[in-house]
Amino acid sequence: ALMRATSEAVSTEGDPSFGVAPEALGAARWLAWRALRRGRFELAKTLLRGCAALDPHDAWTWRALAALGMRTRDVDGARAAALAARALAPRCPDTRALVDRVTSLAPVAEEAS
C-alpha cells in the first residue's frame, strides 16, 4: 500500500520520462557516450539502459546501445538495439549503416521447422 501511495504521489501521468528534465537526460546520454568511448562499458550500459527506459523513442540511445553491444561482442544485444533504432529512424543513414554492420557480425540462427 505504501508503494502504491508513493507511486501515485509522484505520478507523471503520460510522461514516459518520469519527470526527468530533458537536460538531465541529455547529460546522461553525453556521459554514456563518453564512457563508451573511454572503454567504461559497464557504466555506459547502465546509463544507456536508463536513457532507453526513460525515453524509449530515442533512436540515438538505441544506436549507442548497438555500438556498445558490438564493442562488447554482445551480438544479440547489438542486433536488438540496432533493430529498435531502425524501427524509430528507418530513413537515417547512420541507423541503416549500423544495422548493416550488426547484421553482418553473425548470421541470425534460423529456427528449426
C-alpha positions in Angstrom: 0.0 0.0 0.0 2.9 2.4 0.8 4.5 1.6 -2.6 1.2 2.4 -4.4 0.7 5.6 -2.5 4.2 6.7 -3.2 4.0 5.9 -6.9 0.7 7.8 -7.1 2.2 10.8 -5.3 5.0 11.0 -7.8 2.9 10.0 -10.8 3.8 11.8 -14.0 0.7 10.6 -15.9 1.5 10.2 -19.6 5.2 11.3 -19.1 7.5 8.3 -20.0 10.5 10.2 -18.7 9.1 10.1 -15.1 9.6 13.9 -14.8 13.3 13.8 -15.6 14.3 17.1 -17.2 15.3 16.8 -20.9 18.6 18.5 -20.0 19.3 15.7 -17.5 18.5 13.0 -20.0 20.8 14.8 -22.5 23.6 14.9 -19.9 23.1 11.2 -19.2 23.4 10.4 -22.9 26.6 12.5 -23.1 28.1 10.7 -20.1 27.2 7.4 -21.6 28.9 8.3 -24.9 32.0 9.4 -23.1 32.0 6.2 -21.0 31.6 4.1 -24.2 34.5 5.9 -25.9 36.7 5.5 -22.9 36.1 1.8 -22.6 34.0 2.0 -19.4 31.4 -0.4 -20.8 29.5 -1.3 -17.7 29.0 2.4 -16.9 27.9 3.1 -20.5 25.5 0.1 -20.4 23.9 1.3 -17.1 23.5 4.9 -18.4 22.2 3.9 -21.8 19.7 1.4 -20.4 18.4 4.1 -18.1 18.1 6.5 -21.0 16.2 3.9 -23.0 13.9 3.3 -20.2 13.2 7.0 -19.7 12.9 7.7 -23.5 12.3 4.5 -25.4 11.6 6.6 -28.6 15.1 8.0 -28.9 16.9 6.3 -31.8 20.3 7.8 -30.7 20.2 5.8 -27.5 19.4 2.6 -29.3 22.2 3.2 -31.8 24.6 3.8 -28.9 23.4 0.5 -27.2 24.0 -1.3 -30.5 27.5 0.2 -30.7 28.1 -0.9 -27.1 26.9 -4.4 -28.0 29.4 -4.5 -30.9 32.3 -3.3 -28.7 31.5 -5.9 -26.1 30.7 -8.7 -28.5 27.1 -8.9 -27.4 25.8 -9.7 -30.9 22.3 -10.4 -29.8 22.1 -7.2 -27.7 23.6 -5.2 -30.6 21.2 -6.6 -33.1 18.2 -6.0 -30.9 19.3 -2.4 -30.2 20.0 -1.7 -33.9 16.6 -3.1 -34.9 15.0 -0.9 -32.3 16.9 2.1 -33.8 15.8 1.2 -37.3 12.2 1.0 -36.2 12.4 4.5 -34.8 14.5 6.1 -37.6 14.2 3.9 -40.7 15.5 6.7 -43.1 18.5 7.7 -41.0 21.7 6.8 -42.9 23.6 6.2 -39.6 21.0 3.8 -38.4 20.9 1.9 -41.7 24.7 1.6 -41.8 24.7 0.4 -38.2 22.0 -2.2 -38.9 24.1 -3.4 -41.8 27.2 -3.7 -39.7 25.4 -5.5 -36.8 23.7 -8.0 -39.1 27.0 -8.8 -40.8 28.6 -9.8 -37.4 26.9 -13.2 -37.3 24.1 -14.8 -39.2 20.8 -15.0 -37.3 20.1 -18.6 -36.3 17.3 -20.0 -38.3 14.6 -21.6 -36.2 14.1 -25.3 -36.8 10.9 -26.1 -38.6 
